[in-house]
Amino acid sequence: MEVILKEDVPNLGHKNDIVTVRPGYGRNYLIPKGIAILATESAKKVLAENKKQQAHKEEKIRNEALELAKKLEGTKVTIGAKTSSTGKIFGSVNNIQIAEALTEKGFSVERKNISIVDDSVKEVGNYKAEIKLHKDVKVEIDFEVVSE
């Protein structure tokens, strides 16, 4: 019996895969739970069309991420922080402050997609941050922490 999976199933397949299962497993478990649908000819045609549209959308999103990566590549951000006389920062610089500095420069990047390459930024100086724009597209930017 062939079924089309609606979600990922461990040791069986991923979403939108057509898999062959035992008739009892498909009829009594997968289909009633809504995990799969019967792989009829019409369902296969719908699946093919959905995959085609999804691939088109994914390609568009990826191209937008590549364009933003090219714009971000040479960008250097300056972040001001309160410091002691020895150059140590009170607290630390995190991805929220980097996202705010990028927003001021005109780039819209979510803070959860920013990771600081070094463990923590606790002193004045130059550092690097990695921004994940897409699952295939990552860009590194330089940022400088200065005393306010």
Protein Blocks (a to p, Z undefined) as FASTA:
>chain_A
ZZddfbdcehkbcehiacdddfklmmmmmmmnopaccddfklmmmmmmmmmmmmmmmmmm
mmmmmmmmmmmmmpccdddddddfkopaehjadfklmmmmmmmnopacdfklpccfbfbd
cbgcdddddddfbfklccddddddddZZ
